[in-house]
Amino acid sequence: MFVPLLDRLLFRHPFEGSSARRYARSERPAFGDLDGRLLDGLDLSRARRLLDLGCGPATFSARARARHPALCVLAVDPSRDFAGTPGVIRACGEALPFADGSIDVAVCLSSIRHVRDRAQTLRELRRVVTDRLLIVELDPEADPGRVATHADGLGSALLRHAFGPLVLRTAPPARVIAALATAAGFTLRSQRVDPIQPVYILELT
């Protein structure tokens, strides 16, 4: 169940300090091979610039660069800690430091829930993105098998127990994010759930 108050109190801010270190060490690896599978399904043959918004420890960015050496990958995160990673730009989604229409494809991988103002962030993405936006977010309606797959990959028993009720079930549903994206001027091209991880995937143009 989507619980807006818990979502706003606990998750609408960047990872800083110990939370950033914990996310990089114990939480981000639980996504397993999701980065590679997303890239498998993402046609970047005509793209020149890819934005990884809310990149965290830049895991997806690194994979994208390795797979597409000619692609300019822009990794952006508001966290002081993650912006210390080489190649990561410190900026918030509500005020992207890019010109209008300067990004071909943008990806928000488990990051749209963490921005303070989702509507403004999506308006900014609409301003800079010319081709596609891929939003990959934790799915509060995920089935128990996919939830367990992710929880089993978390780095501590406490994280595993808290993941379902506290992290997953308080995430914004796909319909909420899709409605905000549509209001920002995007068109929903497709919506699906990942077969392994407890995430939904919105492809917007």
ABEGO torsion letter per residue (X at the ends): XBBAAAAAAAABBBBBEAAAAAAAAAAAAAAEAAAAAAAAABBAAABABBBBBGAEAGAAAAAAAAABAABBBBBBBABAAAAABBGBBBBBAABBABBBGABABBBBBGAAAABABAAAAAAAAAAABAABBBBBBBBAABBAAAAAAAAAABABAAAAAAAAAAAAAABBBAAAAAAAAAAAGBBBABBBBBAABBBBBBBBX
